[in-house]
Amino acid sequence: MPTTSDSTIASGKHPLRPLLSILSILTLSASLEASDSIMAPKPVLEWTFKSARREITPIHRQIPATKTTPLFLEISSDHREGLAGYWCTRYSVTGGTHLEFKIRRRTENLNLKRRAAIVRVLWLDEQGRAVKRAKPTYSSYRSGERPRAEPEFPPVIEKTEQDDLLSATYEVPPKATQAQIELHFRWGDPHSIVRWELPSLRLVEAPQHRRVKLATAHLQPRNGVTPLEKCQQFAPLISKAAEQAVDLIVLPETLTYYSSQGTYADAAEPIPGPSTAYFGQLAKQHHIHIVAGLLERDGHLIYNVAVLLGPDGNLIGKYRKVTLPRSEIEGGITPGNSYPVFQTRIGKIGMMICYDGFFPEVARELSNQGAEIIAWPVWGCNPLLAAARACENHTYIVSSTYTDHRSQWMTSSIFAHDGTSLATAKNWGTLAIAEVDLAAPMYWHSLGDFRAQIAPHRPELEAQP
């Protein structure tokens, strides 16, 4: 049994508690500094240059540091295309620690930097063999097994006129003792150059979780005539979501038009307007993000839109449906032409609407803009396409549909990075809720962190005449 003084200190009521907290912080800081100085990764090999084949080996050299410039590892091409090679070294690492990797690159005459100038980090054991991740993966392929640690691909996090900064924080697999760093130049344009500064690896604390609760509403607003009466039918579901600490709830497409017996034009209104004001009031009351499908009137034009309301009640942004089915074209709706993604307190949110799901370009452009969550008000669609859009972009997709669950067609669901459904609402007037961690990558067997590989691997599509 603890003593009275022990219990008091544990409860935070002891008068020495603030001093003890300060001493604990100072002790922790000192231990981190000590660990940095003792355990900081160090190169164990000299930088060497490698290429898959001698005939495609690019020009390469080390440029010594000066008083004003750092040492550069340079790779360049001559008049030929398709040259490929990389600088390589290894650092000693400790399994179970977290490392922040950083490196800067400069390029000249290199058009597609995201594919041509990339970094790979490989985790190896003492014998230079691949190792396994610390935790099992629960993707749809070989679920429950620990996957092999495939190469990491640090992303670009900052761009300046002079250079780009690539950086990420990684957990070192438990059996890893070496990190192989590869600085690549591949398939560059003729007479192009990439110059890499030396990388840095720094011991850091584990990244914070970014847990977010996502919800979808499964409801057909058949009652009511006016747009406001349609909107009001979703108030109970929004309230129920808030009671379960949901961060974002998605409502279905063109909800003020559904079962109204009118035209698209009859249900259209300005954005912001009466419906966004109503949902904004609910968002503020329940301190929740809301995505709702509406119809927008902008002068003589009408758009099918999804709107995003923040927990302060304000309109964060809107998305105008880009791909239109025949019925909407015949009804006089105009397509949108942009793919906005909005930074919110819970993460980066993009939106698409119904027929957009039939076309991979929409979700891909949202993913290219950094969307971590795609809200999808959808009248109906093939659920296989919902799974594909989530899987091919490794983005959470939250769909809200009017389709009856028994029809074996579209569902009101939260789709995970591997395309599987985390939660589905099967009955009318119910919610599906799932909690996700936006900071946690999903590692596949053989693929590794696929989301990190989208930028360096996806093709460049040129406009066709």
C-alpha positions as CSV (number, residue, x, y, z in Angstrom):
1,M,0.0,0.0,0.0
2,P,1.4,3.5,-0.8
3,T,2.0,5.9,2.1
4,T,-0.1,9.0,2.4
5,S,2.7,11.1,1.0
6,D,3.2,8.7,-1.9
7,S,-0.5,9.0,-2.8
8,T,-0.5,12.8,-2.5
9,I,2.5,13.1,-4.9
10,A,0.9,10.6,-7.3
11,S,-2.3,12.7,-7.4
12,G,-0.4,15.9,-8.1
13,K,-1.5,17.6,-4.9
14,H,1.9,17.5,-3.1
15,P,3.5,20.9,-2.7
16,L,6.8,19.6,-4.1
17,R,5.1,18.2,-7.2
18,P,6.0,21.2,-9.5
19,L,9.6,21.0,-8.4
20,L,9.7,17.2,-9.0
21,S,8.2,17.7,-12.4
22,I,10.9,20.3,-13.3
23,L,13.6,18.0,-12.1
24,S,12.2,15.1,-14.1
25,I,12.2,17.3,-17.3
26,L,15.7,18.4,-16.7
27,T,16.8,14.7,-16.1
28,L,15.1,13.6,-19.3
29,S,16.7,16.5,-21.3
30,A,20.1,15.6,-19.9
31,S,19.6,11.9,-20.7
32,L,18.5,12.8,-24.3
33,E,21.6,15.0,-24.8
34,A,23.8,12.2,-23.4
35,S,22.2,9.6,-25.7
36,D,22.6,12.0,-28.7
37,S,26.4,12.3,-27.9
38,I,26.8,8.5,-27.3
39,M,24.4,6.9,-29.7
40,A,24.2,9.4,-32.6
41,P,24.5,7.5,-35.9
42,K,27.9,7.6,-37.6
43,P,29.1,6.6,-41.1
44,V,30.8,3.2,-41.1
45,L,31.7,3.2,-44.8
46,E,33.2,5.7,-47.2
47,W,30.9,7.1,-49.9
48,T,31.0,5.0,-53.0
49,F,29.2,5.2,-56.3
50,K,27.2,2.4,-57.8
51,S,25.2,1.7,-61.0
52,A,23.2,-1.3,-62.2
53,R,25.1,-1.3,-65.5
54,R,28.3,0.3,-66.7
55,E,26.8,1.6,-69.9
56,I,24.2,3.7,-68.1
57,T,26.6,5.0,-65.4
58,P,26.3,8.8,-65.1
59,I,29.2,11.2,-64.4
60,H,29.8,11.5,-60.7
61,R,32.2,13.4,-58.4
62,Q,32.7,14.8,-54.9
63,I,32.9,18.6,-54.8
64,P,35.0,19.6,-51.7
65,A,33.6,22.0,-49.2
66,T,34.7,25.7,-49.3
67,K,34.3,28.5,-46.8
68,T,30.8,29.2,-48.2
69,T,29.6,25.9,-49.5
70,P,29.3,22.4,-48.0
71,L,30.7,19.2,-49.6
72,F,28.5,18.0,-52.4
73,L,28.1,14.6,-53.9
74,E,27.3,15.3,-57.6
75,I,25.8,13.2,-60.3
76,S,25.2,14.4,-63.8
77,S,24.4,13.2,-67.3
78,D,26.0,13.8,-70.7
79,H,24.1,14.0,-73.9
80,R,22.4,10.7,-73.3
81,E,19.1,10.0,-71.6
82,G,18.3,7.2,-69.1
83,L,21.5,7.2,-67.1
84,A,21.2,6.0,-63.5
85,G,23.4,5.6,-60.5
86,Y,23.7,6.5,-56.8
87,W,26.1,7.5,-54.1
88,C,26.0,5.0,-51.2
89,T,27.2,4.7,-47.6
90,R,26.1,3.1,-44.3
91,Y,25.5,4.5,-40.8
92,S,25.5,2.5,-37.6
93,V,22.1,2.5,-35.9
94,T,20.4,1.1,-32.8
95,G,17.3,-0.9,-33.1
96,G,14.2,0.5,-31.5
97,T,15.3,4.1,-31.6
98,H,13.8,6.9,-33.7
99,L,15.9,8.8,-36.2
100,E,15.2,12.0,-38.0
101,F,16.7,11.9,-41.5
102,K,17.5,15.2,-43.4
103,I,19.2,16.0,-46.6
104,R,19.3,18.9,-49.1
105,R,19.5,18.6,-52.9
106,R,20.2,21.0,-55.7
107,T,19.4,20.4,-59.3
108,E,20.0,21.9,-62.7
109,N,18.1,21.2,-65.9
110,L,16.2,18.4,-64.2
111,N,12.5,18.5,-65.0
112,L,11.0,15.6,-63.0
113,K,12.9,15.8,-59.7
114,R,10.5,13.7,-57.8
115,R,11.4,10.6,-59.9
116,A,15.0,11.4,-61.0
117,A,16.6,12.7,-57.7
118,I,15.4,10.5,-54.8
119,V,16.8,9.1,-51.6
120,R,16.4,5.5,-50.2
121,V,17.1,4.4,-46.7
122,L,17.6,0.6,-46.1
123,W,17.7,-1.1,-42.7
124,L,20.2,-3.9,-42.5
125,D,21.7,-6.2,-39.9
126,E,25.4,-6.8,-39.1
127,Q,25.8,-9.0,-42.1
128,G,24.1,-6.5,-44.4
129,R,20.8,-8.5,-44.7
130,A,17.3,-7.1,-44.6
131,V,15.5,-7.1,-41.3
132,K,11.8,-7.2,-40.2
133,R,9.7,-4.4,-38.8
134,A,9.0,-4.3,-35.1
135,K,5.2,-4.7,-35.4
136,P,3.0,-6.9,-37.6
137,T,1.1,-5.5,-40.4
138,Y,-2.7,-5.8,-40.7
139,S,-3.0,-5.0,-44.3
140,S,-5.2,-7.3,-46.5
141,Y,-2.1,-9.3,-47.6
142,R,-0.5,-11.7,-45.0
143,S,-2.3,-9.9,-42.2
144,G,-0.8,-10.4,-38.7
145,E,2.8,-11.1,-39.9
146,R,5.8,-8.9,-39.4
147,P,6.8,-7.5,-42.8
148,R,10.4,-7.2,-44.0
149,A,11.7,-3.6,-43.7
150,E,11.6,-2.4,-47.3
151,P,13.4,0.8,-48.4
152,E,12.2,4.1,-47.0
153,F,11.7,7.1,-49.4
154,P,12.1,10.4,-47.5
155,P,9.7,13.1,-49.0
156,V,10.4,16.7,-49.9
157,I,9.1,18.8,-47.0
158,E,10.5,22.2,-48.0
159,K,11.4,24.0,-51.3
160,T,13.4,27.1,-51.8
161,E,14.8,28.8,-54.9
162,Q,18.2,27.2,-54.2
163,D,17.4,23.7,-53.0
164,D,14.9,21.1,-51.6
165,L,14.8,19.6,-48.2
166,L,13.9,15.9,-47.9
167,S,13.2,14.7,-44.4
168,A,11.3,12.1,-42.3
169,T,11.4,10.4,-38.9
170,Y,11.7,6.6,-38.8
171,E,11.6,3.9,-36.2
172,V,14.7,1.7,-36.6
173,P,13.7,-2.0,-36.8
174,P,14.7,-4.0,-33.7
175,K,17.3,-6.1,-35.5
176,A,18.8,-3.3,-37.6
177,T,22.4,-2.2,-36.9
178,Q,23.0,-0.4,-40.1
179,A,21.2,2.2,-42.3
180,Q,22.2,2.2,-45.9
181,I,21.8,5.7,-47.4
182,E,21.4,5.9,-51.2
183,L,21.4,9.2,-53.1
184,H,20.0,8.5,-56.5
185,F,20.1,10.1,-60.0
186,R,18.0,8.1,-62.4
187,W,16.6,8.6,-65.9
188,G,17.6,12.3,-65.8
189,D,17.4,14.6,-68.7
190,P,20.5,15.1,-70.9
191,H,22.9,17.6,-69.4
192,S,21.1,17.6,-66.0
193,I,22.7,17.6,-62.6
194,V,21.8,16.8,-59.0
195,R,24.1,17.8,-56.1
196,W,23.5,16.2,-52.7
197,E,24.7,17.6,-49.4
198,L,25.8,15.1,-46.8
199,P,22.8,13.8,-44.9
200,S,22.2,14.1,-41.2
201,L,20.7,11.4,-38.9
202,R,19.6,12.6,-35.5
203,L,18.2,10.7,-32.5
204,V,14.7,12.0,-31.6
205,E,11.8,11.0,-29.5
206,A,9.0,8.9,-31.1
207,P,6.6,11.0,-33.1
208,Q,3.3,11.9,-31.5
209,H,0.2,9.9,-32.5
210,R,-2.4,11.8,-34.6
211,R,-5.5,9.8,-33.8
212,V,-8.6,11.0,-35.5
213,K,-12.2,9.7,-35.3
214,L,-14.0,9.6,-38.6
215,A,-17.7,9.1,-39.1
216,T,-20.2,8.7,-42.0
217,A,-23.9,9.3,-41.9
218,H,-26.2,6.7,-43.6
219,L,-29.5,8.5,-44.2
220,Q,-31.9,9.3,-47.0
221,P,-33.5,12.7,-46.3
222,R,-36.9,11.9,-47.7
223,N,-39.0,14.0,-45.4
224,G,-39.3,17.7,-45.7
225,V,-39.6,20.0,-48.7
226,T,-37.3,23.0,-48.2
227,P,-33.5,22.8,-48.2
228,L,-33.5,23.7,-44.5
229,E,-35.9,20.8,-43.7
230,K,-33.5,18.4,-45.5
231,C,-30.5,19.7,-43.6
232,Q,-32.3,19.4,-40.2
233,Q,-32.7,15.7,-40.6
234,F,-29.0,15.2,-40.2
235,A,-28.8,17.1,-36.9
236,P,-29.5,14.0,-34.7
237,L,-26.7,12.1,-36.4
238,I,-24.3,14.9,-36.0
239,S,-25.2,15.1,-32.3
240,K,-24.6,11.3,-31.9
241,A,-21.2,11.6,-33.6
242,A,-20.2,14.4,-31.2
243,E,-21.2,12.3,-28.2
244,Q,-18.7,9.7,-29.4
245,A,-15.9,12.4,-29.8
246,V,-15.9,12.2,-33.6
247,D,-13.6,14.7,-35.3
248,L,-15.1,14.6,-38.8
249,I,-18.5,13.5,-40.1
250,V,-19.4,13.1,-43.8
251,L,-22.9,13.6,-45.1
252,P,-24.2,12.5,-48.5
253,E,-24.3,14.2,-51.9
254,T,-26.7,17.1,-52.9
255,L,-28.7,16.5,-49.7
256,T,-30.9,19.5,-50.2
257,Y,-32.0,18.2,-53.6
258,Y,-32.6,14.5,-52.7
259,S,-36.3,13.5,-52.9
260,S,-37.3,17.1,-53.4
261,Q,-39.3,16.7,-56.6
262,G,-37.6,19.8,-57.9
263,T,-34.7,20.6,-60.2
264,Y,-31.0,21.1,-59.5
265,A,-31.6,24.9,-59.9
266,D,-34.4,24.9,-57.3
267,A,-32.1,23.5,-54.7
268,A,-29.0,25.6,-55.6
269,E,-27.9,28.4,-53.3
270,P,-24.8,30.6,-52.7
271,I,-21.8,29.1,-50.9
272,P,-21.6,30.4,-48.2
273,G,-25.3,30.5,-47.8
274,P,-28.2,29.3,-45.7
275,S,-27.3,25.6,-45.6
276,T,-23.6,26.3,-44.8
277,A,-24.8,28.6,-42.1
278,Y,-27.0,25.9,-40.6
279,F,-24.3,23.2,-40.7
280,G,-21.8,25.7,-39.5
281,Q,-23.9,26.4,-36.4
282,L,-24.1,22.6,-35.7
283,A,-20.3,22.3,-36.3
284,K,-19.7,25.0,-33.7
285,Q,-22.2,23.7,-31.2
286,H,-20.7,20.2,-31.3
287,H,-17.1,21.2,-32.0
288,I,-16.8,18.9,-35.0
289,H,-15.8,19.1,-38.7
290,I,-18.7,18.5,-41.2
291,V,-18.6,17.7,-44.9
292,A,-22.0,18.1,-46.7
293,G,-23.0,17.7,-50.3
294,L,-24.9,20.7,-51.6
295,L,-25.7,22.5,-54.9
296,E,-24.1,25.9,-55.4
297,R,-25.4,28.8,-57.5
298,D,-22.7,31.2,-58.6
299,G,-24.2,33.8,-60.9
300,H,-25.7,31.9,-63.9
301,L,-23.8,28.7,-63.1
302,I,-24.8,25.8,-60.9
303,Y,-22.2,23.4,-59.3
304,N,-22.4,20.1,-57.4
305,V,-20.3,20.9,-54.4
306,A,-19.0,19.4,-51.1
307,V,-18.4,21.9,-48.3
308,L,-16.2,21.6,-45.3
309,L,-17.2,23.3,-42.1
310,G,-14.8,23.7,-39.2
311,P,-15.5,23.3,-35.4
312,D,-15.5,27.1,-35.1
313,G,-18.6,27.1,-37.4
314,N,-16.7,28.8,-40.3
315,L,-16.6,27.5,-43.9
316,I,-13.1,26.1,-44.4
317,G,-13.6,25.5,-48.1
318,K,-15.5,23.8,-50.9
319,Y,-14.9,21.4,-53.8
320,R,-16.8,21.6,-57.1
321,K,-17.4,18.2,-58.7
322,V,-15.1,17.8,-61.7
323,T,-16.5,14.7,-63.4
324,L,-20.3,14.9,-64.2
325,P,-22.6,12.0,-65.2
326,R,-25.0,12.4,-68.1
327,S,-28.0,13.4,-65.8
328,E,-26.1,16.3,-64.3
329,I,-24.9,17.6,-67.7
330,E,-28.4,17.3,-69.0
331,G,-29.6,19.2,-65.9
332,G,-27.4,22.2,-66.6
333,I,-24.7,21.6,-64.0
334,T,-21.2,23.0,-64.7
335,P,-18.0,21.0,-63.8
336,G,-15.3,22.3,-61.5
337,N,-11.7,22.4,-62.5
338,S,-9.6,22.3,-59.3
339,Y,-8.7,19.8,-56.5
340,P,-8.3,21.8,-53.3
341,V,-7.0,20.2,-50.1
342,F,-7.5,22.0,-46.8
343,Q,-5.2,22.0,-43.8
344,T,-7.3,21.5,-40.6
345,R,-6.4,20.9,-37.0
346,I,-6.9,17.2,-37.6
347,G,-5.0,16.9,-40.9
348,K,-5.2,17.6,-44.6
349,I,-8.7,17.0,-46.0
350,G,-9.8,16.7,-49.6
351,M,-13.2,16.1,-51.1
352,M,-14.6,14.3,-54.1
353,I,-18.2,13.6,-55.1
354,C,-20.0,10.5,-56.4
355,Y,-19.0,10.0,-60.1
356,D,-15.5,11.3,-59.3
357,G,-14.9,7.8,-57.9
358,F,-15.1,6.3,-61.3
359,F,-12.0,8.2,-62.4
360,P,-8.6,7.7,-60.7
361,E,-7.4,11.2,-61.6
362,V,-9.6,12.9,-59.0
363,A,-8.4,11.0,-55.9
364,R,-4.9,11.0,-57.2
365,E,-4.8,14.8,-57.6
366,L,-6.1,15.2,-54.1
367,S,-3.4,12.8,-52.9
368,N,-0.8,14.7,-54.9
369,Q,-1.9,17.8,-53.0
370,G,-1.3,16.0,-49.7
371,A,-4.8,14.8,-48.7
372,E,-4.7,12.4,-45.8
373,I,-8.5,12.0,-45.7
374,I,-10.8,12.2,-48.7
375,A,-14.5,12.9,-47.8
376,W,-16.8,11.4,-50.4
377,P,-20.5,12.3,-50.5
378,V,-21.7,9.8,-53.1
379,W,-25.2,8.9,-54.4
380,G,-24.0,5.5,-55.6
381,C,-20.9,3.9,-57.0
382,N,-19.1,0.5,-57.4
383,P,-17.6,-0.2,-53.9
384,L,-14.6,-1.8,-55.7
385,L,-13.7,1.6,-57.0
386,A,-13.9,3.1,-53.5
387,A,-11.5,0.4,-52.3
388,A,-9.2,1.1,-55.3
389,R,-9.1,4.9,-54.7
390,A,-8.2,4.3,-51.1
391,C,-5.6,1.7,-51.8
392,E,-3.9,3.3,-54.8
393,N,-3.4,6.6,-52.8
394,H,-3.0,5.2,-49.3
395,T,-5.6,7.8,-48.2
396,Y,-8.5,7.3,-45.8
397,I,-11.8,7.7,-47.7
398,V,-15.1,8.4,-45.9
399,S,-18.1,7.7,-48.1
400,S,-21.7,8.6,-47.3
401,T,-24.2,7.2,-49.7
402,Y,-28.0,6.9,-50.4
403,T,-27.6,3.3,-51.6
404,D,-29.3,0.6,-49.5
405,H,-26.7,-1.7,-47.9
406,R,-28.6,-4.8,-49.1
407,S,-28.2,-3.9,-52.7
408,Q,-24.5,-5.0,-52.7
409,W,-23.5,-1.7,-54.2
410,M,-22.0,1.4,-52.6
411,T,-21.7,1.6,-48.8
412,S,-21.4,4.3,-46.2
413,S,-18.0,3.3,-45.0
414,I,-14.5,4.4,-43.8
415,F,-11.9,2.8,-46.1
416,A,-8.4,2.1,-44.9
417,H,-5.1,2.5,-46.8
418,D,-5.3,-1.1,-48.1
419,G,-8.8,-0.5,-49.4
420,T,-10.6,-2.6,-46.8
421,S,-13.6,-1.2,-44.9
422,L,-12.8,-0.2,-41.2
423,A,-16.5,0.4,-40.5
424,T,-19.8,0.4,-42.4
425,A,-23.3,1.7,-41.6
426,K,-25.8,-0.9,-42.6
427,N,-29.1,0.6,-41.3
428,W,-30.7,3.9,-42.2
429,G,-30.3,6.6,-39.7
430,T,-27.0,5.2,-38.3
431,L,-23.4,6.1,-38.2
432,A,-20.2,4.2,-39.0
433,I,-17.2,5.4,-36.9
434,A,-13.5,4.4,-37.0
435,E,-10.5,5.8,-35.3
436,V,-7.3,6.1,-37.3
437,D,-3.8,7.3,-36.7
438,L,-2.7,9.7,-39.4
439,A,0.9,9.6,-38.2
440,A,1.2,5.8,-38.6
441,P,2.4,4.5,-42.0
442,M,1.0,1.2,-43.2
443,Y,3.7,-1.3,-44.2
444,W,2.9,-3.9,-46.8
445,H,4.8,-7.2,-47.3
446,S,7.1,-6.6,-50.3
447,L,5.8,-3.0,-50.9
448,G,6.7,-1.4,-47.6
449,D,5.3,2.1,-47.1
450,F,3.6,2.5,-50.4
451,R,2.3,6.0,-49.8
452,A,5.9,7.2,-49.6
453,Q,6.7,5.7,-53.0
454,I,3.9,7.3,-54.9
455,A,5.8,10.5,-55.7
456,P,9.1,8.8,-56.9
457,H,7.3,6.0,-58.8
458,R,4.2,7.4,-60.4
459,P,4.5,8.3,-64.1
460,E,4.4,11.7,-65.6
461,L,1.4,12.0,-67.9
462,E,1.8,14.5,-70.7
463,A,-1.2,16.2,-72.4
464,Q,-2.0,14.4,-75.6
465,P,-2.9,16.5,-78.7
